[in-house]
Amino acid sequence: MMGVDLEGHSLATGMRSAGWSAPEIQPEPIPVLHPRLPATERLLPYLHRIDATRRYSNHGPLVLEFERRLAEHLRLPAGGLISASSGTAALIGTIIASAGRATPERPLAFMPSFTFVGTASAAEICGYQPYLADVDANTWMLDASRLACHPERDRIGVIVPVAPFGRGVPQAPWVSLRQETGIPVVIDGAASFEAAADAPHRFLGSIPVALSFHATKSFATAEGGGIATTHLDLAKRAAQVLNFGCWGSRNSALPSINGKMSEYHAAVGLAELDAWASKSAALRAVADAYQQCSDQMGLFNRLITMPLIAGCYVLFRCFGMEETTRVKDSLGRKGIDFRLWYGHGLHHQTYLTGVARESLDATEELAPHLLGLPVAPDLSEAAITRVVSSLADGVNGQTS
Ligand SMILES: *Cc1c(COP(=O)(O)O)cnc(C)c1O
């Protein structure tokens, strides 16, 4: 790679001495994610309301309005959407409300290794030992039918299926499994807001779904999360867990944290909801442009985009380690950032290397080869073309 001086001119000194040549222009780096949350002007009406009421937290009017509007958006009954300070807090509240803390008889939280570390952090803070399971190679999710006769079944205190990259986790198989085994199930649906809104009858129901509204997710409040369920008693209990175990009095009756959403984050959430239709359409347009461009460059069916996954992700599926290395090198040379969003699986995280797990063949095969590509609601067609042509160079073994 050529060096770059402080002005950004390339230091191709050899070329320069051979007469005049146009300065080599290093392309702008493209970040892997460039989130865009509501601009100040759109927040102002909500911020003025906070100034007027001087309510800053503890289920103030903006949080209540945000929960009501979100529940409507997700076609949940009133009270079916509880806000939280983060997706991880939402998971903690949901785990405690559904399963309580771990017991000596049932110490395990059964979860996929193919996920973000937040899934395991939440379960661990509730006293559980994560048990890392493999995913189905096609759905990238836990397979409920494999669990009924799992050797560790009687030691599992809670099952946490994950919506990988926001792919919705269907309720039906988990409702059956819960009925059959009595084991509580909590879905980490952190990035699955769009799936839930598009098909609530499939992806929402009596099994609670924890959502993240982190800045990196499609629908965002900077930090924030929610619990979505039709099980209203469970929702109420989760809200209590997120409020020091208190509800309607100052008596703490449950294991708890402070996991409440503030009025300021609710302001961002309300402004995000106001313009969600256009943000969602913008993410859709980016996904469509990626697909079109990859077809034009002969990379058929290699990009995974919304609506299969959340709009905040565009994934490129590499085949084999050699191709992966070539594609990563090609992106790196062009200043295009990319990410393995779930690393190589949780079992490769330092803190989790020792935890119990089964053989993770599908995870090992999948995780290193699914490259997360740049996404932003306003990512330009030129940038998309640059990314896809760099992918094509990598696939075709072009090294310049
Ligand atoms: C984003 C994410 C989380 C964590 O959510 P936060 O809002 O950052 O706490 C947990 N699990 C998965 C699968 C995620 O994608």
The ligand as an SDF file (V2000), in Angstrom:
LIG
                    3D

 15 15  0  0  0  0  0  0  0  0999 V2000
  -27.1360   -4.9750   20.2630 C   0  0  0  0  0  0  0  0  0  0  0  0
  -27.2830   -6.3250   20.8670 C   0  0  0  0  0  0  0  0  0  0  0  0
  -27.3480   -6.5260   22.2540 C   0  0  0  0  0  0  0  0  0  0  0  0
  -27.0920   -5.4310   23.2570 C   0  0  0  0  0  0  0  0  0  0  0  0
  -27.9730   -4.3660   23.2180 O   0  0  0  0  0  0  0  0  0  0  0  0
  -27.5570   -3.0100   23.9700 P   0  0  0  0  0  0  0  0  0  0  0  0
  -28.6990   -2.0890   23.6850 O   0  0  0  0  0  0  0  0  0  0  0  0
  -26.2820   -2.5380   23.3620 O   0  0  0  0  0  0  0  0  0  0  0  0
  -27.4170   -3.3270   25.4160 O   0  0  0  0  0  0  0  0  0  0  0  0
  -27.5800   -7.8080   22.7290 C   0  0  0  0  0  0  0  0  0  0  0  0
  -27.7280   -8.8510   21.8930 N   0  0  0  0  0  0  0  0  0  0  0  0
  -27.6600   -8.7050   20.5570 C   0  0  0  0  0  0  0  0  0  0  0  0
  -27.8730   -9.8970   19.6790 C   0  0  0  0  0  0  0  0  0  0  0  0
  -27.4170   -7.4390   20.0030 C   0  0  0  0  0  0  0  0  0  0  0  0
  -27.3260   -7.3070   18.6730 O   0  0  0  0  0  0  0  0  0  0  0  0
  1  2  1  0
  2  3  1  0
  2 14  2  0
  3  4  1  0
  3 10  2  0
  4  5  1  0
  5  6  1  0
  6  7  2  0
  6  8  1  0
  6  9  1  0
 10 11  1  0
 11 12  2  0
 12 13  1  0
 12 14  1  0
 14 15  1  0
M  END
$$$$
